[in-house]
Amino acid sequence: MKLFGTMEINNKGQLEIGGCNCLTLARNYGTPLYVVDEAEVRNQCKLYKSFFRSDSLRTEVIYASKAFLNIAMCKLVEEEGLSLDVVSGGELYTALKAKFPKNRIYFHGNNKSEAELVIAVKSGVGRIVLDNKSEFRLLQQVTKRLGKKANVLLRVNPGIVAHTHEYISTTRHSSKFGESIFAEDIYSFIKEIYESPDICFKGLHSHIGSQIFEEGSFLELASVMLDFIQAIRRKALVKTLELNLGGGFGVYYSDTDTPLDLPNFFERLLDEIYVKSKSLSLEPPKILIEPGRSIVANAGTTLYTVGGIKKTYDGKQFIFVDGSMADNIRPALYDSKHELSLANRMNDKCKEEFAVTGKCCESGDILSKGFKLPTPNIGDLVAVSSTGAYNYSMASNYNRLTKPAVIFAKEGEAKVVVKRETYEDLVKNDVHLVD
Ligand SMILES: *Cc1c(COP(=O)(O)O)cnc(C)c1O
């Protein structure tokens, strides 16, 4: 198992994160428990801030909050100087509750409701990222009624197929996101946005997918978008000031994953954008990116307690833990892999493969299909690595399981940033029809 950030093995063979012993964390806060290595999240933010920049281009880094969001995370992102991408009224509400600077909020989503647009316009978010024509019409009505202006980007689909899981690939021609750059009326549509009195067209957005490892897909995206920007200038006489290239930078989950070398990659990307802009005689647009997963994934570890061990009739060995697909849907949804360890016995020899499953009434309730571990005992602490992204944010209450607590661990101190749900929380919206 790969150790990330501040993860360490102490002299008793126990896993420590952010200077906190995982056994102590489990004892004090219970399991399942999401442990976030706060210094590692901050480091990732700093890495993006310091390497996604160039002397010749203006740049901005936006954290895609759907990967992992709560009020503490908003505060952290604000402190680290990143902007924030939200995709729903709920994410926007969280950001506003955390008093995140409104002009640094980007509001995405392919089906924003009128009520959501009203909140976004009233609160004056930095950019609304329009997905389509009907949303544009709705926003026209909303801005007119409120007598307020809105700055927008248009999300477009350049038809690039990035190699990743189908569910997280977003710019095939058949994708539901954005308007195609090949549509006949795309230029007249952009002109219409530009000329709309209360809506200020700032630029374009495109996001090709998630968990992508090839530089090529991003370089192709940048190049295609610059050609498109030039065509917009020629055909619609509209200047594109900002180009948001989305997120999707792949991370290490298991030894088949080879993340990009971001400092080198960004240098090349920004360089190519500058050179191509010059060759097209374009004033280079401001370049924005929106990493989500790569800011938080490796910083998160989920701790579970082993409740049972079972060998099936055909010899498969199961470890039963006190969490489930309800707190980590990724293996069930994407067949994704996480590395595992026994946090109380990090130095013990890994002899056999064990499948790890949880409490849900589904054979698909898989946390790992098979991973080499020491022979487990009841009460051992299973640590599942790289659960910082798309885990808590995708968690459900299936089987009426309560969502775990979230801890930020740093320099030997742990703080609860999201409390564990209680049974009372589970019934708080249920209406008692009979006494
Ligand atoms: C999901 C998403 C991101 C972030 O993707 P990651 O793979 O988590 O980096 C960025 N932008 C948009 C529009 C998204 O939908």
The ligand as an SDF file (V2000), in Angstrom:
LIG
                    3D

 15 15  0  0  0  0  0  0  0  0999 V2000
  -16.4230   16.8510  -12.0860 C   0  0  0  0  0  0  0  0  0  0  0  0
  -16.0090   18.1010  -12.7300 C   0  0  0  0  0  0  0  0  0  0  0  0
  -14.7380   18.6290  -12.4920 C   0  0  0  0  0  0  0  0  0  0  0  0
  -13.7110   17.9330  -11.6580 C   0  0  0  0  0  0  0  0  0  0  0  0
  -13.3020   16.7230  -12.1560 O   0  0  0  0  0  0  0  0  0  0  0  0
  -12.1500   15.8970  -11.3840 P   0  0  0  0  0  0  0  0  0  0  0  0
  -11.9900   14.6690  -12.1690 O   0  0  0  0  0  0  0  0  0  0  0  0
  -12.6770   15.6360  -10.0170 O   0  0  0  0  0  0  0  0  0  0  0  0
  -10.9430   16.7470  -11.3730 O   0  0  0  0  0  0  0  0  0  0  0  0
  -14.4400   19.8380  -13.0710 C   0  0  0  0  0  0  0  0  0  0  0  0
  -15.3330   20.4940  -13.8350 N   0  0  0  0  0  0  0  0  0  0  0  0
  -16.5520   20.0150  -14.0930 C   0  0  0  0  0  0  0  0  0  0  0  0
  -17.4840   20.7800  -14.9280 C   0  0  0  0  0  0  0  0  0  0  0  0
  -16.9460   18.8010  -13.5570 C   0  0  0  0  0  0  0  0  0  0  0  0
  -18.1450   18.3200  -13.8290 O   0  0  0  0  0  0  0  0  0  0  0  0
  1  2  1  0
  2  3  1  0
  2 14  2  0
  3  4  1  0
  3 10  2  0
  4  5  1  0
  5  6  1  0
  6  7  2  0
  6  8  1  0
  6  9  1  0
 10 11  1  0
 11 12  2  0
 12 13  1  0
 12 14  1  0
 14 15  1  0
M  END
$$$$
